């Protein structure tokens, strides 16, 4: 590359202009598709709560059968809230990232793959949480699913914001840096919550619930309006 070409490419990068040959598009279709996957994943969770068998088949009261489903309620609540908060943050992400390219779309697809997988580890957790021998493995499996999802969420954010690659022209870069620092701790915190399961399953699940609340807190508000 000649010196002139190099400086021209560097100037385009600093200005947030894509390199020659890279096609960018708006994020509307990406967001619409993602919203659909979020909605399906969050709906599938409730399908894992099985209706208790008839009284004659179980030999126990309906109330007792409903109480026996408490692991399903726990898994449903934690995962539903986590997916819901993830949707809120995914939506907020694209207030800053206003363009997309092929790599961004592919990263988002892998993120959605991890997201749509969550009903399965939630079902495994619900099935084995009342089992002294299986609850620890089920909780670790559950936590590992969140670690991978958090890593993909970070990768999506990093790709869109690195050197202003896909950011809107008027975003607050200080707010972007603040959010980046906050998201960076996500995989570490989920890893810690997972590791604690080897000591206490209850503490691990409590930490998972706490992380959902933590990431529900408002992000740094931008000082300038974002591109519509």
PyMOL commands that set and color helices and strands:
alter all, ss='L'
color gray80, all
select helices_A, chain A and resi 3-14+28-47+55-58+62-68+70-96+102-128+135-164+173-198+201-214
alter helices_A, ss='H'
color red, helices_A
deselect
rebuild
show_as cartoon
